[in-house]
Amino acid sequence: MTKTLLLGAALAAVLSASPALAANSAFGCNHLEDNPTLPSVEGKDGFFFRIFADLRMQHPFTEDTTIQMGQLAEALKAHGTTMLYVPIPTKSVTLPTFLPDEAKLFGFDENVATAVYEDQVKRLNEKGVIAVDLLSALRTTDASNPPFFRSDFHWTSKGAETAAQLIGGMIKQLPGYADVKPVTYETKATGAELAVSSMRRALQEFCVLSLPPVISTAYQTVEVASADASLDIFGDSGAADPGATNDEIALVGTSFSDALVPNFSGFLAQYSSLPVANMAITGGNQFGAITSYLTSREFQARRPKFLVWENPIYNNLAQFGTGSMTELIAAARSDCKPVGTAPVVDASKGLYEADLTGTAITPNQVLLADAGDNGSRDAVLDFQSIDGRTFTREVHRGDRFRGTGRFFIPLESLDSLELSKVSIKFDRLSEKTAAISLCNT
């Protein structure tokens, strides 16, 4: 008997031993909802949905968040950068006809999910934020070329192109676009490509038959009439005057933007007719990429004409309180002045100390602790008041952040104190360029 026949007989035996399993799953899946790594459900036509992300409808978006997003957009605009915020809708609300009946048992309601998404976009627009509504463009009942993979939560090349076409069209309608010099790009298919999927791998352990592969048409975007354009259109395009605004798009976000196969950054360049500097970080969640970018020296020296911030709707911007958004606003405003006298710097210990006697801290100010070393990821600050009390603040950039050596630390509760000094312990420090400043938000 051949190996193929033996394998077929083994699969038949498993399925016949579990008649309910064979009847309810096209892939012999069982207890997907109990998957400790990624609780999921199997939908129709081979589509799988995560319970805690795709079927979730409650996506907190506080009033403080909308206010801070408006402040961030305003701070960026004051220096010549227009921000577009792109909340990616969930797979379930874009492909509702492929959900299983048991999705309702987990509380999913298409009407409520749609209303939650549209409400977030509306509230942001009311605060002056250009929030892109992708829901109508991505929603479909056509399974032949879906915007999301069947066995993964990311978008396909079709989904990425659809989103980029909408965003690019919006950018071309913005007032600032009249001042740019458009560039022509061409996108060509390079063949089907298989993507690595942690979701599919996690699900496959609970299924007998092989799940739909995470495969999509791959594309390459190049500048027309430039043989070497594919090497640099998504990176540094040359030197610029400090503080200048460049005719380009900076793209920050998650694996939706960082993944190569969907070619989102390439499509965005094509449909906006502008070069795209892709700063997205896989696994960076809501703040990894944008914090790494806005706190960098490169951003301060060379701001983009447009900033596209992609973020799945289930990544809560208020998850860590208001501090993360405050840091972005301070970095975008860059309204900072050096403070502290008689600094003592010891690079061997990563220690920076400065006298703050007589330094007045006003409400809503932020301290910029600059290690002077782009590789620095950690800073622990001890503030001492004149009456001898010590107040500690800490910032730790995880592995999913790019090191910039610049930390904008909110000073809530310290503005009412008379401070005598600050001691900062950096993981890396440059004696020549380390400094501290007070920034207004």
NUBATOR-411930 format. One line per field, with one value per residue (C-alpha): residue in one letter; z, y, x; residue number from 0. Coordinates in nm, 2 decimals. Example, Ala and Ser with C-alpha at 12.3 -4.5 7.8 and 13.67 -1.06 7.14 Angstrom:
2
r = A, S
zz = 0.78, 0.71
yy = -0.45, -0.11
xx = 1.23, 1.37
k = 0, 1
***
This chain:
441
r = M, T, K, T, L, L, L, G, A, A, L, A, A, V, L, S, A, S, P, A, L, A, A, N, S, A, F, G, C, N, H, L, E, D, N, P, T, L, P, S, V, E, G, K, D, G, F, F, F, R, I, F, A, D, L, R, M, Q, H, P, F, T, E, D, T, T, I, Q, M, G, Q, L, A, E, A, L, K, A, H, G, T, T, M, L, Y, V, P, I, P, T, K, S, V, T, L, P, T, F, L, P, D, E, A, K, L, F, G, F, D, E, N, V, A, T, A, V, Y, E, D, Q, V, K, R, L, N, E, K, G, V, I, A, V, D, L, L, S, A, L, R, T, T, D, A, S, N, P, P, F, F, R, S, D, F, H, W, T, S, K, G, A, E, T, A, A, Q, L, I, G, G, M, I, K, Q, L, P, G, Y, A, D, V, K, P, V, T, Y, E, T, K, A, T, G, A, E, L, A, V, S, S, M, R, R, A, L, Q, E, F, C, V, L, S, L, P, P, V, I, S, T, A, Y, Q, T, V, E, V, A, S, A, D, A, S, L, D, I, F, G, D, S, G, A, A, D, P, G, A, T, N, D, E, I, A, L, V, G, T, S, F, S, D, A, L, V, P, N, F, S, G, F, L, A, Q, Y, S, S, L, P, V, A, N, M, A, I, T, G, G, N, Q, F, G, A, I, T, S, Y, L, T, S, R, E, F, Q, A, R, R, P, K, F, L, V, W, E, N, P, I, Y, N, N, L, A, Q, F, G, T, G, S, M, T, E, L, I, A, A, A, R, S, D, C, K, P, V, G, T, A, P, V, V, D, A, S, K, G, L, Y, E, A, D, L, T, G, T, A, I, T, P, N, Q, V, L, L, A, D, A, G, D, N, G, S, R, D, A, V, L, D, F, Q, S, I, D, G, R, T, F, T, R, E, V, H, R, G, D, R, F, R, G, T, G, R, F, F, I, P, L, E, S, L, D, S, L, E, L, S, K, V, S, I, K, F, D, R, L, S, E, K, T, A, A, I, S, L, C, N, T
zz = 0.00, -0.10, 0.15, 0.00, 0.06, 0.41, 0.48, 0.33, 0.54, 0.85, 0.79, 0.72, 1.04, 1.24, 1.08, 1.11, 1.48, 1.53, 1.32, 1.48, 1.39, 1.02, 1.00, 1.15, 1.01, 0.65, 0.78, 1.07, 1.33, 1.68, 1.99, 1.81, 2.07, 2.34, 2.16, 2.44, 2.19, 1.97, 2.04, 1.71, 1.51, 1.17, 0.93, 0.59, 0.28, 0.48, 0.66, 1.03, 1.28, 1.61, 1.90, 2.11, 1.82, 1.51, 1.70, 1.96, 1.92, 2.22, 2.11, 2.38, 2.24, 2.52, 2.49, 2.62, 2.33, 2.07, 2.22, 2.22, 1.86, 1.76, 1.95, 1.77, 1.43, 1.51, 1.63, 1.32, 1.09, 1.26, 1.12, 0.78, 0.82, 0.76, 0.94, 0.82, 1.08, 0.93, 1.17, 1.01, 1.06, 1.18, 0.95, 1.08, 1.00, 0.64, 0.57, 0.77, 0.53, 0.60, 0.98, 1.14, 1.31, 1.65, 1.61, 1.76, 2.07, 2.13, 2.11, 1.76, 1.60, 1.26, 1.30, 1.64, 1.51, 1.21, 1.43, 1.66, 1.37, 1.21, 1.55, 1.60, 1.25, 1.31, 1.65, 1.52, 1.22, 1.45, 1.64, 1.31, 1.25, 0.90, 0.98, 0.69, 0.67, 0.51, 0.61, 0.30, 0.06, 0.22, 0.29, 0.04, -0.01, -0.29, -0.17, -0.50, -0.41, -0.05, 0.13, 0.42, 0.42, 0.50, 0.77, 0.88, 1.01, 0.78, 0.46, 0.12, -0.17, -0.27, 0.07, 0.08, -0.27, -0.20, 0.12, -0.06, -0.35, -0.11, 0.10, -0.20, -0.35, -0.02, -0.01, -0.36, -0.25, 0.04, 0.01, 0.08, -0.23, -0.46, -0.35, -0.42, -0.73, -0.81, -0.91, -1.13, -1.00, -1.16, -0.99, -1.14, -1.02, -0.95, -0.89, -0.60, -0.28, 0.04, 0.37, 0.71, 0.94, 1.32, 1.32, 1.06, 1.25, 1.58, 1.42, 1.23, 1.56, 1.61, 1.26, 1.07, 0.71, 0.58, 0.63, 0.34, 0.27, 0.34, -0.02, -0.23, -0.54, -0.47, -0.63, -0.69, -0.72, -0.90, -1.02, -1.39, -1.59, -1.31, -1.32, -0.96, -0.81, -0.64, -0.42, -0.26, -0.30, 0.04, 0.22, 0.26, -0.06, 0.02, 0.24, 0.33, 0.52, 0.90, 0.98, 0.61, 0.51, 0.23, -0.04, 0.08, 0.29, 0.61, 0.69, 1.05, 1.17, 1.22, 1.03, 0.79, 0.66, 0.72, 0.55, 0.20, 0.02, 0.04, -0.09, 0.10, 0.09, -0.28, -0.36, -0.15, -0.35, -0.67, -0.58, -0.41, -0.67, -0.38, -0.24, 0.08, 0.37, 0.54, 0.92, 1.02, 1.27, 1.29, 1.64, 1.74, 1.81, 1.84, 1.94, 1.84, 1.50, 1.55, 1.88, 1.73, 1.44, 1.60, 1.88, 1.63, 1.53, 1.17, 1.21, 1.37, 1.09, 0.80, 0.85, 0.58, 0.40, 0.50, 0.78, 0.74, 1.07, 1.02, 1.33, 1.37, 1.55, 1.83, 1.93, 2.20, 2.20, 2.57, 2.68, 2.86, 2.98, 2.83, 2.86, 2.52, 2.33, 2.54, 2.43, 2.06, 2.10, 2.27, 2.00, 1.72, 1.87, 1.95, 2.16, 2.40, 2.59, 2.77, 3.15, 3.43, 3.53, 3.63, 3.47, 3.59, 3.32, 3.36, 3.05, 3.21, 3.45, 3.21, 3.47, 3.40, 3.69, 3.67, 3.91, 3.87, 4.15, 4.03, 3.74, 3.72, 3.58, 3.45, 3.40, 3.09, 3.05, 2.95, 3.02, 2.72, 2.84, 2.55, 2.60, 2.30, 2.19, 1.94, 2.09, 2.43, 2.51, 2.89, 3.12, 3.49, 3.63, 4.00, 4.07, 4.41, 4.57, 4.79, 5.09, 5.03, 4.86, 4.56, 4.26, 4.00, 3.64, 3.41, 3.03, 2.87, 2.50, 2.42, 2.14, 1.91, 1.93, 1.74, 1.97, 1.94, 2.28, 2.32, 2.59, 2.65, 3.01, 3.13, 3.46, 3.61, 3.98, 3.97, 3.85, 4.20, 4.35, 4.39, 4.25, 4.34, 4.09, 3.85, 3.82, 3.51, 3.45, 3.08, 2.95, 2.70, 2.72, 2.52, 2.75, 2.47, 2.35, 2.64, 2.76, 2.92, 2.81, 2.91, 2.64, 2.61, 2.49
yy = 0.00, 0.34, 0.62, 0.82, 0.55, 0.50, 0.87, 0.88, 0.58, 0.74, 1.07, 0.87, 0.68, 1.01, 1.17, 0.86, 0.84, 1.20, 1.24, 1.57, 1.70, 1.59, 1.75, 2.09, 2.15, 2.14, 2.08, 1.84, 2.11, 2.06, 2.29, 2.59, 2.81, 2.64, 2.71, 2.86, 3.05, 3.19, 3.11, 3.11, 3.00, 2.84, 3.03, 2.95, 2.89, 2.83, 3.17, 3.17, 3.44, 3.52, 3.54, 3.81, 4.04, 3.98, 3.91, 4.18, 4.48, 4.69, 4.90, 5.17, 5.51, 5.77, 6.14, 6.20, 6.00, 6.19, 6.52, 6.41, 6.28, 6.63, 6.79, 6.56, 6.63, 7.01, 6.98, 6.80, 7.04, 7.34, 7.21, 7.12, 6.76, 6.64, 6.32, 6.06, 5.81, 5.47, 5.24, 4.90, 4.74, 4.38, 4.09, 3.99, 4.33, 4.33, 3.97, 3.92, 3.67, 3.42, 3.42, 3.10, 3.10, 3.06, 3.40, 3.53, 3.32, 3.52, 3.84, 3.95, 4.18, 4.32, 4.64, 4.72, 4.65, 4.88, 5.15, 5.13, 5.17, 5.45, 5.63, 5.62, 5.78, 6.04, 6.15, 6.18, 6.39, 6.62, 6.68, 6.78, 6.45, 6.31, 5.96, 5.72, 5.51, 5.18, 4.98, 5.04, 4.99, 4.66, 4.50, 4.23, 3.91, 3.79, 3.50, 3.48, 3.77, 3.86, 4.16, 3.93, 3.58, 3.29, 3.14, 3.47, 3.81, 4.02, 4.17, 4.03, 4.22, 4.29, 4.44, 4.64, 4.78, 4.88, 5.06, 5.23, 5.34, 5.51, 5.67, 5.79, 5.95, 6.13, 6.26, 6.40, 6.60, 6.76, 7.13, 7.05, 6.82, 7.12, 7.21, 6.87, 6.74, 6.41, 6.10, 5.83, 5.47, 5.14, 4.82, 4.48, 4.13, 3.91, 3.58, 3.41, 3.41, 3.22, 3.42, 3.30, 3.30, 3.24, 3.23, 2.95, 2.75, 2.79, 2.68, 2.39, 2.20, 2.17, 2.06, 1.73, 1.86, 2.13, 2.48, 2.73, 2.85, 3.22, 3.29, 3.60, 3.76, 3.95, 4.29, 4.52, 4.90, 5.10, 5.46, 5.49, 5.58, 5.50, 5.17, 5.20, 5.33, 5.01, 5.05, 5.38, 5.49, 5.36, 5.49, 5.79, 5.99, 6.22, 6.50, 6.79, 7.12, 7.07, 7.13, 7.11, 6.94, 6.68, 6.58, 6.23, 6.01, 5.86, 5.54, 5.41, 5.12, 4.75, 4.43, 4.53, 4.80, 4.62, 4.28, 4.26, 4.04, 4.27, 4.56, 4.82, 5.08, 5.02, 5.06, 5.38, 5.52, 5.44, 5.58, 5.89, 5.95, 6.02, 5.84, 5.64, 5.60, 5.29, 5.30, 5.04, 4.77, 4.42, 4.35, 4.71, 4.73, 5.08, 5.29, 5.10, 5.25, 5.60, 5.66, 5.53, 5.77, 6.09, 6.08, 6.02, 6.29, 6.21, 6.32, 6.64, 6.72, 6.61, 6.60, 6.44, 6.62, 6.35, 6.10, 5.79, 5.61, 5.27, 5.09, 4.80, 4.92, 4.66, 4.83, 5.06, 5.40, 5.45, 5.11, 5.27, 5.58, 5.93, 5.92, 5.76, 6.01, 6.30, 6.19, 6.19, 6.54, 6.68, 6.52, 6.66, 7.01, 7.02, 7.33, 7.25, 7.46, 7.33, 7.33, 7.23, 7.36, 7.22, 6.88, 6.58, 6.31, 5.97, 5.76, 5.45, 5.45, 5.59, 5.87, 6.22, 6.46, 6.83, 7.10, 7.21, 7.47, 7.76, 7.57, 7.63, 7.34, 7.45, 7.22, 6.99, 7.02, 6.73, 6.66, 6.56, 6.33, 6.29, 6.03, 6.16, 5.80, 5.66, 5.32, 5.41, 5.23, 5.28, 5.58, 5.60, 5.95, 6.04, 6.39, 6.54, 6.82, 7.09, 6.92, 6.60, 6.39, 6.17, 6.10, 5.84, 5.82, 5.53, 5.47, 5.14, 5.09, 4.72, 4.51, 4.62, 4.98, 5.14, 5.30, 5.68, 5.78, 6.05, 6.01, 6.26, 6.21, 6.36, 6.55, 6.52, 6.60, 6.75, 7.10, 7.19, 7.11, 7.30, 7.06, 7.07, 6.82, 6.53, 6.21, 6.00, 5.65, 5.57, 5.22, 5.41, 5.76, 6.01, 6.25, 6.51, 6.53, 6.42, 6.69, 6.76, 7.01, 7.12, 7.08, 7.23, 7.03
xx = 0.00, 0.14, 0.21, -0.07, -0.32, -0.20, -0.23, -0.58, -0.69, -0.55, -0.74, -1.06, -1.02, -0.98, -1.28, -1.50, -1.41, -1.54, -1.86, -1.94, -1.59, -1.63, -1.97, -1.88, -1.54, -1.41, -1.06, -1.12, -1.07, -1.18, -1.18, -1.04, -1.21, -1.00, -0.67, -0.46, -0.25, -0.52, -0.88, -1.06, -1.36, -1.39, -1.61, -1.74, -1.53, -1.22, -1.21, -1.09, -1.15, -0.98, -1.23, -1.05, -0.96, -1.18, -1.50, -1.45, -1.67, -1.57, -1.28, -1.22, -1.16, -1.18, -1.25, -0.89, -0.76, -0.96, -0.84, -0.48, -0.50, -0.63, -0.34, -0.09, -0.24, -0.22, 0.14, 0.25, 0.07, 0.24, 0.57, 0.44, 0.33, -0.02, -0.12, -0.36, -0.48, -0.58, -0.77, -0.79, -1.13, -1.15, -1.16, -1.51, -1.67, -1.52, -1.62, -1.94, -2.10, -1.82, -1.87, -2.00, -2.33, -2.16, -2.00, -2.32, -2.26, -1.95, -2.15, -2.07, -2.32, -2.23, -2.44, -2.28, -1.93, -1.99, -2.13, -1.82, -1.58, -1.77, -1.80, -1.42, -1.36, -1.63, -1.50, -1.15, -1.26, -1.45, -1.12, -0.94, -0.78, -0.79, -0.92, -0.95, -1.26, -1.15, -1.46, -1.67, -1.38, -1.27, -1.61, -1.70, -1.90, -1.66, -1.44, -1.25, -1.01, -1.06, -0.90, -0.79, -0.62, -0.84, -0.62, -0.45, -0.56, -0.35, -0.47, -0.38, -0.23, -0.59, -0.67, -0.34, -0.40, -0.76, -0.65, -0.36, -0.58, -0.82, -0.55, -0.35, -0.66, -0.73, -0.37, -0.40, -0.70, -0.53, -0.43, -0.06, -0.04, -0.06, 0.30, 0.46, 0.63, 0.45, 0.65, 0.52, 0.54, 0.46, 0.36, 0.41, 0.31, 0.61, 0.41, 0.25, 0.44, 0.38, 0.39, 0.49, 0.18, 0.20, -0.19, -0.21, 0.06, -0.13, -0.46, -0.31, -0.24, -0.61, -0.70, -0.65, -0.64, -0.41, -0.55, -0.57, -0.21, -0.13, -0.04, -0.10, 0.02, 0.34, 0.42, 0.71, 0.68, 0.94, 0.97, 0.91, 1.22, 1.45, 1.62, 1.74, 1.42, 1.33, 1.63, 1.55, 1.19, 1.10, 1.40, 1.63, 1.62, 1.90, 2.02, 1.79, 1.82, 1.76, 1.39, 1.29, 0.97, 1.02, 0.78, 0.73, 0.51, 0.64, 0.45, 0.43, 0.23, 0.23, 0.29, 0.01, 0.25, 0.58, 0.50, 0.65, 0.40, 0.10, 0.32, 0.12, 0.39, 0.45, 0.08, 0.07, 0.36, 0.19, -0.15, -0.02, 0.26, 0.50, 0.80, 0.72, 0.96, 0.84, 0.90, 0.65, 0.75, 0.61, 0.50, 0.53, 0.16, 0.00, 0.31, 0.62, 0.67, 0.54, 0.72, 1.04, 1.00, 0.88, 1.14, 1.42, 1.67, 1.60, 1.23, 1.33, 1.58, 1.37, 0.99, 0.77, 0.50, 0.25, 0.25, 0.03, -0.03, -0.18, -0.32, -0.57, -0.88, -0.83, -0.49, -0.62, -0.44, -0.54, -0.40, -0.11, -0.28, -0.21, 0.17, 0.24, 0.03, 0.18, 0.53, 0.42, 0.27, 0.58, 0.81, 0.59, 0.58, 0.96, 0.90, 1.19, 1.45, 1.76, 1.75, 1.97, 2.31, 2.65, 2.58, 2.78, 2.82, 2.97, 2.94, 3.10, 2.80, 2.54, 2.48, 2.37, 2.30, 2.20, 2.10, 1.74, 1.73, 1.51, 1.37, 1.00, 0.79, 0.45, 0.15, 0.16, 0.53, 0.75, 1.12, 1.33, 1.60, 1.85, 2.12, 2.31, 2.34, 2.08, 2.13, 1.99, 1.66, 1.62, 1.62, 1.55, 1.50, 1.52, 1.39, 1.49, 1.29, 1.43, 1.27, 1.46, 1.19, 1.26, 1.03, 1.11, 1.01, 1.11, 1.10, 1.20, 1.18, 1.11, 1.27, 0.99, 1.10, 1.39, 1.64, 1.66, 1.82, 1.55, 1.28, 1.00, 0.88, 0.55, 0.59, 0.25, 0.25, 0.60, 0.49, 0.38, 0.73, 1.05, 1.31, 1.68, 1.83, 1.76, 1.97, 1.92, 2.06, 2.08, 2.17, 2.39, 2.52, 2.73, 2.93, 2.95, 2.59, 2.37, 2.13, 1.80, 1.53, 1.18, 0.92, 0.57, 0.27
k = 0, 1, 2, 3, 4, 5, 6, 7, 8, 9, 10, 11, 12, 13, 14, 15, 16, 17, 18, 19, 20, 21, 22, 23, 24, 25, 26, 27, 28, 29, 30, 31, 32, 33, 34, 35, 36, 37, 38, 39, 40, 41, 42, 43, 44, 45, 46, 47, 48, 49, 50, 51, 52, 53, 54, 55, 56, 57, 58, 59, 60, 61, 62, 63, 64, 65, 66, 67, 68, 69, 70, 71, 72, 73, 74, 75, 76, 77, 78, 79, 80, 81, 82, 83, 84, 85, 86, 87, 88, 89, 90, 91, 92, 93, 94, 95, 96, 97, 98, 99, 100, 101, 102, 103, 104, 105, 106, 107, 108, 109, 110, 111, 112, 113, 114, 115, 116, 117, 118, 119, 120, 121, 122, 123, 124, 125, 126, 127, 128, 129, 130, 131, 132, 133, 134, 135, 136, 137, 138, 139, 140, 141, 142, 143, 144, 145, 146, 147, 148, 149, 150, 151, 152, 153, 154, 155, 156, 157, 158, 159, 160, 161, 162, 163, 164, 165, 166, 167, 168, 169, 170, 171, 172, 173, 174, 175, 176, 177, 178, 179, 180, 181, 182, 183, 184, 185, 186, 187, 188, 189, 190, 191, 192, 193, 194, 195, 196, 197, 198, 199, 200, 201, 202, 203, 204, 205, 206, 207, 208, 209, 210, 211, 212, 213, 214, 215, 216, 217, 218, 219, 220, 221, 222, 223, 224, 225, 226, 227, 228, 229, 230, 231, 232, 233, 234, 235, 236, 237, 238, 239, 240, 241, 242, 243, 244, 245, 246, 247, 248, 249, 250, 251, 252, 253, 254, 255, 256, 257, 258, 259, 260, 261, 262, 263, 264, 265, 266, 267, 268, 269, 270, 271, 272, 273, 274, 275, 276, 277, 278, 279, 280, 281, 282, 283, 284, 285, 286, 287, 288, 289, 290, 291, 292, 293, 294, 295, 296, 297, 298, 299, 300, 301, 302, 303, 304, 305, 306, 307, 308, 309, 310, 311, 312, 313, 314, 315, 316, 317, 318, 319, 320, 321, 322, 323, 324, 325, 326, 327, 328, 329, 330, 331, 332, 333, 334, 335, 336, 337, 338, 339, 340, 341, 342, 343, 344, 345, 346, 347, 348, 349, 350, 351, 352, 353, 354, 355, 356, 357, 358, 359, 360, 361, 362, 363, 364, 365, 366, 367, 368, 369, 370, 371, 372, 373, 374, 375, 376, 377, 378, 379, 380, 381, 382, 383, 384, 385, 386, 387, 388, 389, 390, 391, 392, 393, 394, 395, 396, 397, 398, 399, 400, 401, 402, 403, 404, 405, 406, 407, 408, 409, 410, 411, 412, 413, 414, 415, 416, 417, 418, 419, 420, 421, 422, 423, 424, 425, 426, 427, 428, 429, 430, 431, 432, 433, 434, 435, 436, 437, 438, 439, 440
***
